Amino acid sequence: QVQLVESGGGVVQPGRSLRLSCAASGFTFSTYGMHWVRQAPGKGLEWVAVISDDGTKKYYADSVKGRFTISRDNSKNTLYLQIKSLRPEDTAVYYCAKNPAYGYYFDYWGQGTLVTVSS
Amino acid sequence: SYELTQPPSVSVSPGQTARITCSGDALPKQYGYWYQQKPGQAPLLVMYKDNERPSGVPERFSGSSSGTTVTLTISGVQAEDEADYYCQSADISSASWVFGGGTKLTVL
């Protein structure tokens, strides 16, 4: 069965950087687009970024452009999110999610990793 | 990018029908999708392409689309359906994915 397991979250000071990881299993990782979605405490879902199956195409939400970088290593079945210059408003649970073969949505989600930006 | 608008809350008694709407200008051109999220859990896809139900989702969940609005209908609501529900679509021209603000379904 499809499994997505995020890691790398924690408490980070403003201005620092962080890299989140998402280990995928149960499907052929290299043939699916993958996303990051975040959810601030008590708030709704916010799409963050997407990467194509081969990693050549990447798109970002306007709110994170320039500070967030999505990447993947298909040899390790792992998705990444590099976050620079962390701000308090980046505090959220970060989910990785799989895009199905056809369509523009999220058919499987990980359990999320919490990032808290605080001094 | 564009916006999707949902009512903040919907309340129904057990056994009744709950309807959660989602409005957006791009919905006539793009499919709507629905996710259920219970406290402390990841979202779960409950409807795709307006009215397709993933395997494992109870038949009491159905979806429809009309003009700029997509609707998630839960017939014979059960206590376990109490959750937040989010609609989602995509703006292909700008390669962005969009969520509605979410609707809290309360089972009275």
Interface residues (C-beta under 8 A of the other chain):
Chain A: H35 V37 G44 L45 E46 W47 V50 Y59 A61 D62 Y95 P100 G103 Y104 Y105 F106 D107 Y108 W109 G110 Q111 G112
Chain B: S1 Q30 Y31 Y33 Y35 Q37 Q41 A42 P43 L44 L45 Y48 K49 P54 Y86 Q88 S89 A90 I92 A95 S96 W97 V98 F99 G100 G101 G102
